[in-house]
Amino acid sequence: MEVRAIHKYARISPLKARDVAREIQGLPASVAIDVLTFTPRKAAQLLNKVLKSAVANAENNHELDGDSLIVKEAVVDSGPVLKRWKPRARGGASPIHKRTSHLKVVLSDEAPEAEERTSFDLSEAAQSAQASPPKPSKKAASKEPVAAETEESAN
């Protein structure tokens, strides 16, 4: 079952919040709360509140165990932009865009699907690189016929 919590109109730029949201995707909820607690960014504080709210929704509304929940999605969408103006020299003005975000956290009690490879093995990459010889570059391939044509025309 999926449980979600949403915080709309958060006063943070979506670009800044998305970096933090990517960190917690796929983690168990308890681990994600620990990660957000010790991340020194404003987005981490806001996402931590949303995540705790989603866990509380799961426990109180759907009678799920909070320890078995996994962060299925942590999405940050852009909200409306507050447009302001700053006075500048010689009677001019510059725009100021105060961006807002919609934070959404989806928790699931089902285990995520297993991926093909969970970690990158360096020895496998080295073996595959040795098995196939390097291909010649396009520049080298394009120069060879030109050199052959000039030799033939000289004869």
C-alpha positions in Angstrom: 0.0 0.0 0.0 1.2 3.5 -0.8 0.9 6.4 1.6 1.8 10.0 0.8 2.2 13.4 2.3 2.4 16.7 0.4 3.7 20.1 1.4 2.6 22.8 -1.0 4.0 26.3 -1.5 7.2 25.6 0.4 9.5 28.7 0.2 12.5 27.1 -1.4 13.7 26.8 -5.0 12.9 23.4 -6.6 16.4 23.1 -7.9 17.8 23.2 -4.3 15.2 20.9 -2.9 15.6 18.2 -5.7 19.2 17.4 -4.7 18.1 16.5 -1.2 15.0 14.6 -2.4 17.2 12.3 -4.6 19.2 11.3 -1.6 16.3 9.6 0.2 14.6 7.8 -2.6 14.7 4.0 -2.1 15.8 4.2 1.5 13.9 2.8 4.4 11.9 5.5 6.2 13.9 5.4 9.4 17.2 5.7 7.6 15.8 8.5 5.4 14.8 10.4 8.6 18.3 10.0 10.0 19.9 11.2 6.7 17.6 14.3 6.6 18.2 15.1 10.2 22.0 15.4 9.7 21.9 17.1 6.3 22.6 20.8 6.9 20.2 22.3 4.3 16.8 24.0 4.5 15.4 21.5 2.0 16.4 18.6 4.3 14.4 20.2 7.2 11.3 20.6 5.0 11.5 17.1 3.6 12.0 15.7 7.0 8.7 17.2 8.2 6.9 15.8 5.1 8.5 12.4 5.6 7.5 12.2 9.3 4.0 13.3 8.3 3.8 10.4 5.7 5.0 7.9 8.3 2.4 9.2 10.8 -0.3 8.9 8.1 0.7 5.3 7.5 0.7 4.4 11.1 -2.5 6.2 12.1 -4.7 6.1 9.0 -3.7 2.8 7.4 -2.4 0.8 10.4 1.0 0.1 8.8 4.2 -0.6 10.7 6.5 2.5 10.4 9.7 0.4 10.4 8.7 -1.5 7.3 8.1 1.5 5.1 10.3 2.5 2.2 10.5 5.9 0.5 9.2 5.0 -3.0 9.2 8.6 -4.3 10.4 11.9 -3.1 9.3 14.5 -5.7 9.8 18.2 -5.8 7.7 20.1 -8.3 7.8 23.8 -8.9 5.0 26.0 -7.5 4.0 29.5 -8.3 6.7 32.2 -8.5 6.4 35.3 -6.5 7.6 38.2 -8.7 9.1 41.2 -7.1 11.2 44.2 -8.3 14.4 45.7 -6.9 15.2 49.3 -7.7 18.5 49.8 -9.6 20.6 52.7 -10.8 19.2 55.5 -13.0 15.6 54.7 -12.3 15.7 51.1 -13.5 14.5 47.9 -11.8 15.5 44.3 -11.8 13.2 41.4 -11.4 13.4 39.1 -8.3 11.9 35.7 -8.6 11.0 34.1 -5.3 10.4 30.5 -6.2 8.1 28.0 -4.4 8.0 24.2 -4.4 5.5 21.4 -3.9 7.2 18.6 -1.9 5.7 15.1 -2.2 6.8 12.0 -0.4 5.3 8.6 -1.2 6.0 5.6 1.1 5.3 2.0 0.4 5.3 -1.1 2.5 6.3 -3.4 -0.4 9.9 -4.2 -1.1 11.3 -2.5 -4.2 12.0 -4.6 -7.3 15.5 -6.0 -7.4 17.8 -4.4 -9.9 20.1 -6.4 -12.1 23.3 -5.1 -10.5 23.3 -3.3 -7.2 26.9 -2.4 -7.2 29.5 -1.6 -9.9 32.3 -4.2 -10.1 35.5 -2.7 -11.4 37.1 -6.0 -12.3 34.2 -6.8 -14.7 34.6 -3.5 -16.4 38.4 -4.1 -16.8 37.8 -7.6 -18.3 35.2 -6.2 -20.8 37.6 -3.4 -21.8 40.4 -6.0 -22.5 38.2 -8.3 -24.5 37.3 -5.6 -27.1 40.1 -3.8 -28.9 39.8 0.0 -29.1 38.1 1.4 -32.2 39.9 3.9 -34.3 38.8 7.5 -34.0 36.7 9.1 -36.7 39.4 11.7 -37.4 42.0 9.0 -38.1 39.6 7.0 -40.3 38.7 10.1 -42.4 42.3 11.2 -42.9 43.5 7.9 -44.3 41.5 7.9 -47.6 42.5 11.5 -48.2 46.2 10.6 -47.9 45.7 7.6 -50.3 44.0 9.8 -52.9 46.8 12.3 -52.9 49.4 9.6 -53.4 47.4 8.1 -56.3 47.0 11.5 -58.0 50.8 12.2 -57.6 51.7 9.0 -59.6 
